[in-house]
Amino acid sequence: MQESEYRKYIQLVARRKELFVVSALVIMTVVFLVSYLLPRKYESSSTVFIEKNVISDLVKGLTVTPSMDDTISVLTYAITSRTLLTRVVDSLDMNLGKEGSEELIKDVQKNLTVKVKEKNNLFTISFVHNDPRIARDLVNTLVRFYIEEKTSSKRGESYGATKFLSEQIQTFNQKLQQAEDGVNSYKRSQGGVIAIDEGKLFEEINVAQQKLYDLELRRRQLEGMRQVTRKANDPMQARLFALQKKLDDLRVQYTDSYPEVLTVKGDIEAVREQMKARGAAESQPLDPQEMAKIDSEIAALRVTEAGLRRHIATNRATLQRIPEAKAGLAKLEVERENQKKIYDELYSRHGQSEVSKQMEVQDKSTTFRVIDPAVLPTRPASPNRLAIMLLGIAGGVAGSLFLLVMLDQLDASAKDVDFAKSLGAPLLAVVPRMRVSEEVARARRKSQGVFAVAALYFLLLLAFPAMELMGLPYMDRVLDRTTQAVSPQGGKGLVR
């Protein structure tokens, strides 16, 4: 903007200064009136501290309590939930001029603010309304309902968890008892097989097989002797029988490489060669007594062999049953251990639940302490009258100047030399305005009177922002009396 334009505006204001002052005061007055006529909104707030009891740290691991982070993370949603706000609205019997409860709840949610300070475990609830009593009562009631609901829900959860765990303990106790009975019954039915040592049984089978082999060998020897037995008066036959018996006795104690065993074997071979040479084996009949003795011993050996075979077969069958029996027992024992593990875990959790329940009943866990309850607000939170009035003063000056400029633009008369030259006609001379001294004096007195009244009026207007700055509620009281005079019920608000 050039200096000539500044001079132009200054001259315009100086030429029509009375209109400038009056229009500026009118604009300021209108703005001041608007600031008082705007609906007042009162804000009330309450600060709550989420306090974690020291007992929670002492019994850590013995109880199950919700963490502080979980409580804070869902706090905003829980407080502004439709369910909780409906309870608060019904409790206060509110009537905010809304048709239907849904619209009412939405209006409350819109004017409700929850600020959470996670580091300090604090949260602040604020509510804005045109009635300060409603703002205060709704905040206090909401805080009270939320704390009661949170406390009762935690107690309900603790009671429910304890009851559930008690029921599950009874159920798994029955299952554990059934599993224990199954193991005991299986042990009774398969106890003989399960208790057997496989190694010892296998060793016993090998020993029995060795005995059976020895018995079979002895039986074959006796059967062979039966063919070569002769009469008792045959000296060579008697000698052969004596040597064979001696050889059997030696084999019980010694191996075939023992010297004496080898000597006896040589004597037996020599006797047999002599008997073959003379052909006595074919010519002489068998001795009946020796034959009966050999037959009885062979029969006894066969009976013993049959018993050993049965014993070996029984042990082998038992040996085959041992793995299956132990596997069945192991399966039942695993099932019993699983049931016992679950039962022990449930019993441990039940103890924790009991401690948690007692903590919730006695309010020993997380508690909510109201640090700053909501009080009746004395000054409206909005509109910001001081800011509006200051803007009104500046707007009055700017608006009045704008009015003068617009009037000057609408005036088509010649105001300066440049405007006359722009018409195209030759400019011969400039004649200044000639004013009579009496008119100048009268105009000056008129201007002084207007300025004096305007100054007093402006000082009066400044009293209103001064009252707002100092927090003096005089105008609010006047407006309240006016509102009560117009409406005896005092407007819509809280109905008890």
DRENRO-41398 format. One line per field, with one value per residue (C-alpha): residue in three letters; x, y, z. Coordinates in pm, 1 decimal. Layout:
residues N
type ala	...
px X	...
py Y	...
pz Z	...
This chain:
residues 496
type met	gln	glu	ser	glu	tyr	arg	lys	tyr	ile	gln	leu	val	ala	arg	arg	lys	glu	leu	phe	val	val	ser	ala	leu	val	ile	met	thr	val	val	phe	leu	val	ser	tyr	leu	leu	pro	arg	lys	tyr	glu	ser	ser	ser	thr	val	phe	ile	glu	lys	asn	val	ile	ser	asp	leu	val	lys	gly	leu	thr	val	thr	pro	ser	met	asp	asp	thr	ile	ser	val	leu	thr	tyr	ala	ile	thr	ser	arg	thr	leu	leu	thr	arg	val	val	asp	ser	leu	asp	met	asn	leu	gly	lys	glu	gly	ser	glu	glu	leu	ile	lys	asp	val	gln	lys	asn	leu	thr	val	lys	val	lys	glu	lys	asn	asn	leu	phe	thr	ile	ser	phe	val	his	asn	asp	pro	arg	ile	ala	arg	asp	leu	val	asn	thr	leu	val	arg	phe	tyr	ile	glu	glu	lys	thr	ser	ser	lys	arg	gly	glu	ser	tyr	gly	ala	thr	lys	phe	leu	ser	glu	gln	ile	gln	thr	phe	asn	gln	lys	leu	gln	gln	ala	glu	asp	gly	val	asn	ser	tyr	lys	arg	ser	gln	gly	gly	val	ile	ala	ile	asp	glu	gly	lys	leu	phe	glu	glu	ile	asn	val	ala	gln	gln	lys	leu	tyr	asp	leu	glu	leu	arg	arg	arg	gln	leu	glu	gly	met	arg	gln	val	thr	arg	lys	ala	asn	asp	pro	met	gln	ala	arg	leu	phe	ala	leu	gln	lys	lys	leu	asp	asp	leu	arg	val	gln	tyr	thr	asp	ser	tyr	pro	glu	val	leu	thr	val	lys	gly	asp	ile	glu	ala	val	arg	glu	gln	met	lys	ala	arg	gly	ala	ala	glu	ser	gln	pro	leu	asp	pro	gln	glu	met	ala	lys	ile	asp	ser	glu	ile	ala	ala	leu	arg	val	thr	glu	ala	gly	leu	arg	arg	his	ile	ala	thr	asn	arg	ala	thr	leu	gln	arg	ile	pro	glu	ala	lys	ala	gly	leu	ala	lys	leu	glu	val	glu	arg	glu	asn	gln	lys	lys	ile	tyr	asp	glu	leu	tyr	ser	arg	his	gly	gln	ser	glu	val	ser	lys	gln	met	glu	val	gln	asp	lys	ser	thr	thr	phe	arg	val	ile	asp	pro	ala	val	leu	pro	thr	arg	pro	ala	ser	pro	asn	arg	leu	ala	ile	met	leu	leu	gly	ile	ala	gly	gly	val	ala	gly	ser	leu	phe	leu	leu	val	met	leu	asp	gln	leu	asp	ala	ser	ala	lys	asp	val	asp	phe	ala	lys	ser	leu	gly	ala	pro	leu	leu	ala	val	val	pro	arg	met	arg	val	ser	glu	glu	val	ala	arg	ala	arg	arg	lys	ser	gln	gly	val	phe	ala	val	ala	ala	leu	tyr	phe	leu	leu	leu	leu	ala	phe	pro	ala	met	glu	leu	met	gly	leu	pro	tyr	met	asp	arg	val	leu	asp	arg	thr	thr	gln	ala	val	ser	pro	gln	gly	gly	lys	gly	leu	val	arg
px 0.0	143.2	179.3	-80.3	-337.4	-259.5	-305.1	-628.1	-771.6	-655.1	-821.8	-1135.0	-1147.0	-1070.4	-1342.5	-1609.3	-1473.9	-1811.3	-1953.2	-1636.0	-1658.2	-2030.9	-2024.1	-1726.4	-1910.9	-2223.8	-2029.5	-1858.7	-2194.1	-2342.8	-2046.6	-2064.1	-2435.7	-2374.7	-2108.6	-2368.0	-2650.9	-2455.9	-2557.4	-2336.8	-2165.7	-2040.7	-1770.8	-1721.2	-1449.0	-1327.8	-985.6	-950.6	-632.5	-597.1	-412.2	-247.7	-240.4	96.8	-60.7	-85.2	294.0	327.2	94.9	223.2	212.0	-49.8	-333.9	-462.6	-550.4	-592.3	-286.8	-285.0	-225.9	-535.1	-746.3	-628.1	-651.2	-1026.1	-1105.5	-1221.9	-1446.3	-1593.1	-1677.7	-1834.2	-2022.5	-2390.7	-2478.3	-2307.8	-2433.2	-2788.7	-2767.7	-2634.8	-2904.4	-3177.9	-3037.1	-3033.2	-3364.5	-3212.6	-3400.1	-3170.3	-3445.1	-3380.1	-3645.4	-3561.8	-3292.0	-3059.3	-3030.0	-2980.2	-2694.2	-2524.8	-2545.0	-2389.1	-2110.3	-2038.8	-1996.8	-1810.6	-1430.0	-1201.5	-831.2	-595.3	-245.3	-98.4	233.7	62.6	-227.2	-473.0	-778.6	-998.6	-1366.1	-1511.3	-1864.0	-1997.1	-2359.5	-2557.6	-2669.6	-2378.9	-2569.9	-2613.6	-2245.5	-2141.5	-2393.8	-2334.5	-1957.6	-1982.5	-2251.4	-2057.0	-1741.4	-1934.6	-2113.8	-1794.5	-1608.3	-1900.9	-1936.4	-1564.4	-1549.2	-1863.3	-1753.0	-1414.7	-1585.8	-1830.0	-1545.3	-1360.1	-1669.6	-1744.7	-1387.0	-1382.8	-1714.1	-1602.4	-1273.3	-1456.8	-1682.3	-1389.0	-1195.7	-1483.7	-1509.3	-1137.8	-1124.3	-1376.2	-1176.6	-857.0	-1025.8	-1151.0	-802.5	-654.3	-911.2	-831.7	-459.2	-521.5	-764.9	-518.6	-241.0	-460.7	-544.5	-195.3	8.2	179.7	299.3	398.2	603.2	818.4	1171.2	1222.2	1594.8	1550.6	1269.5	1482.2	1767.9	1528.9	1413.4	1775.5	1849.3	1540.5	1638.7	1986.8	1832.7	1602.2	1899.6	2084.3	1780.3	1736.3	2103.5	2071.7	1757.4	1930.5	2222.5	1986.7	1805.9	2142.2	2241.4	1915.3	2035.9	2367.0	2267.6	2356.5	2314.3	2463.1	2711.5	2874.4	3190.4	3256.1	2901.4	2914.1	3246.8	3104.5	2803.9	3027.8	3254.8	2954.3	2813.0	3150.2	3173.7	2831.1	2931.9	3254.2	3073.1	2856.6	3169.9	3424.5	3446.2	3523.2	3885.7	3951.4	4224.0	4023.4	3725.7	3951.3	4087.4	3736.1	3635.5	3938.2	3848.9	3490.1	3613.8	3849.7	3572.9	3342.6	3612.7	3658.8	3281.9	3264.1	3550.0	3383.8	3028.1	2881.6	2627.7	2426.2	2447.1	2341.9	1992.0	1917.0	1907.3	1540.4	1632.1	1865.1	1607.8	1335.0	1567.1	1659.9	1296.8	1183.8	1458.5	1375.4	1006.3	1098.0	1320.7	1043.0	799.8	1058.0	1122.3	749.7	730.7	1029.4	880.0	554.4	745.6	949.4	638.3	460.5	757.6	790.2	421.3	463.2	770.5	569.0	287.2	514.9	567.8	197.3	102.1	358.0	249.7	-112.8	-9.4	206.6	-88.0	-314.5	-46.8	7.7	-365.1	-367.2	-70.6	-239.2	-554.4	-350.4	-153.6	-474.3	-626.3	-318.1	-314.7	-685.0	-634.3	-347.8	-554.5	-842.9	-617.2	-512.2	-875.8	-965.1	-692.8	-800.0	-1160.6	-1067.5	-859.4	-1151.4	-1397.5	-1170.0	-1068.4	-703.2	-622.0	-651.7	-864.5	-999.2	-949.5	-1128.1	-865.1	-1067.0	-1446.4	-1656.2	-1777.8	-2042.0	-1879.3	-1932.8	-1797.0	-1896.3	-1632.3	-1772.9	-1819.1	-1490.2	-1642.0	-1314.5	-1172.7	-1497.4	-1503.2	-1140.6	-1210.8	-1522.3	-1315.6	-1073.2	-1360.6	-1543.3	-1247.7	-1197.1	-1568.8	-1615.3	-1323.7	-1467.5	-1803.5	-1640.4	-1453.9	-1772.2	-1964.2	-1680.0	-1683.8	-2057.9	-2019.6	-1981.6	-1893.0	-1546.7	-1329.4	-979.2	-786.0	-691.8	-1059.2	-1136.7	-851.3	-975.1	-1298.4	-1110.7	-1208.5	-934.3	-870.9	-852.5	-833.3	-889.8	-1112.4	-1069.5	-1373.4	-1461.6	-1609.2	-1748.7	-1577.0	-1908.2	-1980.9	-1631.4	-1674.4	-2018.0	-1888.3	-1595.2	-1827.2	-2048.1	-1750.2	-1620.4	-1958.8	-1976.8	-1623.4	-1692.2	-2005.5	-1825.0	-1533.8	-1766.7	-1956.2	-1632.4	-1517.9	-1849.4	-1794.6	-1445.4	-1601.3	-1745.8	-1415.9	-1265.2	-1532.2	-1464.6	-1092.4	-1141.4	-1399.0	-1684.7	-2015.8	-2241.5	-2362.9	-2429.7	-2652.3	-2839.1	-2887.3	-3003.1	-3261.0	-3377.3	-3408.1	-3602.6	-3830.5	-3903.9	-3937.3	-4035.3	-3907.5	-3563.7	-3535.2	-3477.8	-3234.7	-3217.7	-3550.5	-3561.4
py 0.0	337.5	641.9	829.0	563.0	588.9	962.5	908.1	685.5	921.6	1210.5	1001.8	924.5	1286.9	1411.3	1175.1	1109.8	1126.3	854.4	647.2	663.2	600.4	306.0	153.5	175.7	29.4	-269.1	-319.3	-303.3	-561.2	-793.5	-751.1	-829.4	-1136.7	-1260.4	-1248.9	-1388.8	-1691.8	-2005.5	-2064.5	-2398.9	-2506.5	-2768.4	-2983.2	-3240.9	-3502.6	-3662.1	-4025.3	-4204.8	-4574.6	-4697.1	-5037.0	-5171.2	-5280.9	-5615.6	-5692.9	-5696.7	-5903.5	-6176.9	-6163.1	-6513.0	-6625.4	-6424.1	-6340.4	-5971.1	-5760.0	-5555.7	-5177.3	-5147.8	-5355.7	-5142.9	-4816.9	-4938.1	-5005.5	-4720.8	-4466.8	-4717.7	-4841.7	-4493.0	-4373.6	-4698.3	-4672.1	-4911.0	-4707.7	-4371.8	-4505.7	-4596.4	-4251.0	-4073.2	-4284.9	-4223.0	-3844.7	-3840.2	-3606.2	-3419.2	-3249.1	-3156.1	-3458.9	-3685.0	-4042.8	-4196.9	-4273.1	-3906.5	-3821.1	-4072.7	-3945.2	-3588.7	-3694.9	-3884.4	-3581.9	-3351.3	-3606.0	-3611.3	-3869.8	-3791.9	-4065.8	-4010.9	-4359.7	-4265.1	-4126.8	-4377.5	-4087.7	-4018.2	-3710.1	-3706.6	-3377.3	-3293.8	-2975.2	-2859.3	-2540.0	-2625.8	-2634.2	-2865.1	-3124.9	-3098.7	-3155.1	-3429.8	-3626.0	-3636.1	-3741.0	-3999.0	-4137.5	-4174.6	-4340.6	-4582.5	-4671.7	-4748.2	-4951.3	-5140.5	-5209.6	-5328.9	-5543.3	-5692.8	-5790.5	-5944.0	-6126.0	-6257.3	-6374.4	-6550.7	-6701.7	-6822.2	-6977.6	-7154.6	-7279.7	-7410.5	-7587.0	-7762.4	-7861.2	-7990.1	-8222.5	-8342.3	-8411.7	-8568.3	-8825.3	-8876.4	-8916.0	-9170.9	-9363.1	-9360.9	-9479.5	-9761.2	-9860.2	-9884.6	-10089.8	-10322.1	-10374.1	-10449.6	-10706.7	-10877.8	-10854.9	-10824.7	-11166.3	-11083.2	-10722.3	-10811.1	-11066.8	-10965.2	-11035.7	-11096.6	-11348.7	-11520.9	-11545.1	-11687.3	-11937.2	-12050.4	-12104.9	-12308.3	-12522.6	-12579.8	-12690.7	-12932.4	-13066.7	-13120.7	-13309.3	-13526.1	-13606.7	-13700.9	-13929.0	-14087.1	-14163.9	-14318.1	-14543.8	-14642.3	-14733.9	-14932.3	-15121.6	-15275.4	-15392.3	-15516.5	-15883.6	-16137.5	-16061.0	-16365.5	-16220.1	-16052.9	-15842.1	-15712.4	-15630.5	-15454.7	-15252.0	-15146.4	-15044.2	-14839.7	-14664.5	-14574.0	-14441.2	-14232.1	-14079.6	-13994.7	-13829.6	-13619.8	-13468.5	-13313.9	-13290.3	-13221.5	-13476.8	-13361.3	-13458.0	-13730.6	-13975.0	-13932.6	-14009.6	-14320.4	-14451.6	-14390.0	-14591.5	-14882.3	-14879.1	-14896.4	-15182.6	-15384.5	-15327.0	-15445.9	-15762.5	-15823.1	-15780.9	-16018.2	-16301.0	-16214.9	-16244.0	-15966.9	-16174.4	-16507.2	-16419.8	-16303.0	-15978.9	-15971.2	-15905.2	-15715.3	-15474.9	-15425.3	-15332.1	-15089.9	-14916.0	-14896.8	-14739.1	-14477.1	-14397.1	-14352.6	-14120.5	-13916.1	-13882.4	-13756.4	-13502.3	-13393.1	-13333.8	-13123.3	-12916.5	-12860.6	-12738.8	-12512.2	-12367.6	-12312.9	-12140.2	-11913.8	-11827.1	-11734.1	-11524.6	-11358.3	-11260.7	-11115.1	-10899.4	-10611.6	-10587.3	-10595.8	-10328.9	-10111.4	-10130.3	-10041.0	-9752.0	-9614.9	-9626.5	-9467.8	-9185.4	-9117.0	-9117.4	-8879.2	-8644.4	-8637.1	-8584.9	-8301.3	-8124.4	-8183.6	-8043.0	-7739.9	-7676.6	-7710.2	-7460.4	-7220.1	-7260.0	-7142.0	-6840.7	-6770.4	-6779.0	-6527.6	-6309.2	-6324.4	-6216.5	-5931.0	-5812.0	-5845.9	-5642.5	-5400.4	-5495.8	-5501.5	-5214.6	-4934.4	-4610.3	-4301.3	-3978.5	-3709.2	-3414.5	-3459.3	-3248.7	-2921.5	-2674.4	-2455.4	-2082.9	-1957.2	-2084.9	-2268.8	-2127.4	-1887.5	-1713.1	-1371.4	-1193.4	-1309.6	-1222.8	-873.7	-804.4	-922.1	-701.6	-392.6	-463.8	-555.5	-232.7	-23.4	-230.1	-244.7	128.1	196.5	-44.0	135.6	471.8	327.5	178.4	505.3	691.2	451.4	497.7	878.1	980.7	1348.2	1487.9	1459.6	1548.5	1695.7	1355.1	1258.3	1588.0	1534.1	1183.5	1330.3	1461.5	1830.2	2095.2	2194.5	2574.7	2627.7	2466.4	2657.3	2548.3	2496.0	2817.9	2772.8	3035.2	3055.5	3019.4	2696.9	2570.2	2644.9	2482.1	2172.6	2153.1	2171.7	1903.2	1678.6	1731.2	1636.3	1325.1	1225.2	1281.9	1068.1	804.9	798.8	749.8	481.9	310.4	314.4	158.1	-110.5	-176.2	-256.7	-577.6	-735.5	-614.7	-809.6	-1117.1	-1080.9	-1060.1	-1342.1	-1132.5	-1313.6	-1005.9	-1031.9	-1406.1	-1332.0	-1067.9	-1309.0	-1582.4	-1349.5	-1246.2	-1607.9	-1697.0	-1400.5	-1510.5	-1881.7	-1953.3	-2310.2	-2179.8	-2359.7	-2725.2	-2894.7	-3154.6	-3279.0	-3442.0
pz 0.0	-106.4	116.7	-86.4	-7.2	364.1	340.0	151.9	425.2	697.1	520.5	475.8	848.9	939.3	707.9	845.8	1191.1	1369.3	1145.3	1193.7	1573.2	1590.1	1346.7	1530.1	1862.4	1707.3	1572.1	1908.6	2086.0	1853.9	1905.1	2283.9	2278.7	2064.2	2310.6	2590.1	2380.9	2263.2	2455.3	2755.0	2793.4	3135.5	3170.8	3476.8	3518.8	3763.5	3798.2	3907.8	4008.8	3933.6	4239.0	4251.9	4605.0	4745.1	4836.6	4464.2	4442.2	4758.8	4628.2	4272.3	4127.3	4379.4	4231.0	3886.5	3849.9	3535.3	3446.9	3467.4	3093.4	3016.8	3248.8	3092.1	2731.2	2753.7	2991.9	2730.7	2556.8	2884.3	3012.7	2685.2	2627.9	2555.1	2838.3	3108.9	2976.6	2961.7	3329.9	3413.6	3211.6	3368.4	3714.9	3666.6	3480.5	3226.0	2958.0	2713.6	2469.1	2249.4	2107.8	2194.3	2411.1	2119.6	2027.6	2392.2	2431.7	2115.8	2246.6	2577.6	2399.4	2180.5	2480.0	2694.1	2694.8	2855.5	2882.0	2997.3	3136.7	3123.2	3281.8	3592.3	3596.5	3586.4	3378.5	3361.1	3263.7	3136.5	3027.7	2868.8	2904.1	2921.5	3275.5	3524.4	3758.3	3485.3	3391.9	3753.1	3837.0	3518.7	3570.9	3935.8	3861.6	3567.8	3775.7	4056.6	3824.6	3642.5	3965.9	4100.0	3773.3	3752.3	4111.1	4085.8	3753.0	3898.9	4200.1	3974.5	3763.3	4074.0	4211.6	3871.6	3827.3	4173.7	4113.4	3772.8	3912.2	4196.6	3947.7	3729.7	4032.2	4118.9	3759.1	3720.6	4065.4	3942.8	3623.8	3824.6	4050.8	3747.1	3595.6	3928.7	3949.4	3590.6	3669.3	3984.0	3803.7	3519.8	3766.9	3939.1	3610.2	3458.2	3773.7	3737.1	3386.9	3457.2	3765.6	3579.2	3485.2	3116.3	3157.7	3433.2	3247.5	2936.0	3142.7	3301.2	2955.4	2847.6	3162.2	3105.8	2742.2	2854.1	3105.2	2835.8	2607.9	2880.5	2951.5	2583.9	2562.2	2867.7	2724.4	2394.8	2583.8	2778.1	2461.6	2309.9	2615.0	2591.6	2267.5	2403.2	2748.5	2815.5	3095.8	3429.9	3404.6	3087.8	3226.1	2915.9	2908.1	3278.8	3228.4	2936.9	3146.8	3439.1	3210.3	3049.5	3389.8	3501.7	3184.3	3252.9	3607.3	3486.9	3222.2	3492.2	3649.5	3365.2	2994.3	2724.4	2712.4	3073.1	3093.0	3297.8	3062.8	2766.8	2945.7	3016.3	2652.6	2539.1	2769.2	2633.5	2276.1	2363.3	2527.6	2230.0	1989.7	2193.1	2192.7	1818.1	1768.7	1941.7	1823.6	2170.2	2110.0	1861.0	2037.3	2389.8	2506.0	2703.2	3085.6	3196.0	3514.4	3337.9	3064.4	3317.2	3496.2	3173.2	3060.1	3388.2	3371.9	3008.5	3099.2	3387.8	3156.9	2902.0	3169.4	3287.8	2927.9	2870.6	3186.2	3078.9	2733.1	2885.4	3122.7	2834.3	2619.7	2907.8	2975.8	2606.5	2588.2	2902.2	2753.6	2447.4	2662.1	2878.8	2626.3	2546.4	2914.7	3007.3	2714.3	2829.4	3183.8	3059.1	2859.9	3163.0	3382.1	3128.9	3126.6	3506.1	3520.3	3272.3	3477.8	3793.2	3631.6	3527.5	3871.2	4048.3	3815.1	3875.9	4250.0	4237.1	4026.0	4268.1	4548.7	4342.8	4262.6	4631.2	4711.4	4416.8	4533.0	4883.4	4741.7	4529.5	4818.2	5045.0	4765.9	4798.4	4427.1	4180.6	4326.2	4183.7	4397.3	4303.7	4343.5	4215.5	4208.9	3977.8	4126.9	4015.4	3747.4	3804.6	3472.8	3132.7	2935.2	2612.9	2450.6	2525.6	2580.4	2644.1	2311.2	2132.4	2285.2	2196.0	1843.4	1847.7	1934.5	1652.5	1424.4	1510.5	1397.9	1083.5	1005.9	1050.3	819.9	566.7	588.7	518.2	220.4	78.5	120.4	-43.2	-334.4	-378.4	-379.8	-749.1	-682.8	-760.3	-451.0	-572.9	-868.8	-1009.7	-1032.5	-1218.2	-1460.9	-1532.9	-1672.3	-1982.5	-1951.5	-1910.2	-1546.6	-1520.1	-1143.0	-800.7	-563.6	-196.9	28.7	197.1	547.6	778.2	1116.0	1301.6	1115.7	1188.1	1558.2	1565.9	1386.6	1627.3	1932.0	1779.1	1716.7	2067.5	2209.4	1994.5	2090.1	2459.6	2454.4	2242.0	2485.9	2782.7	2597.1	2497.3	2859.2	2951.3	2691.2	2827.3	3163.3	3020.6	2906.1	3234.2	3426.1	3212.8	3272.1	3649.4	3646.8	3788.0	3715.8	3729.0	3373.2	3411.1	3708.6	3512.9	3225.2	3463.9	3620.7	3276.3	3169.0	3482.9	3433.1	3076.4	3167.7	3531.7	3500.6	3424.4	3093.1	3031.6	3256.4	3525.9	3653.0	3992.6
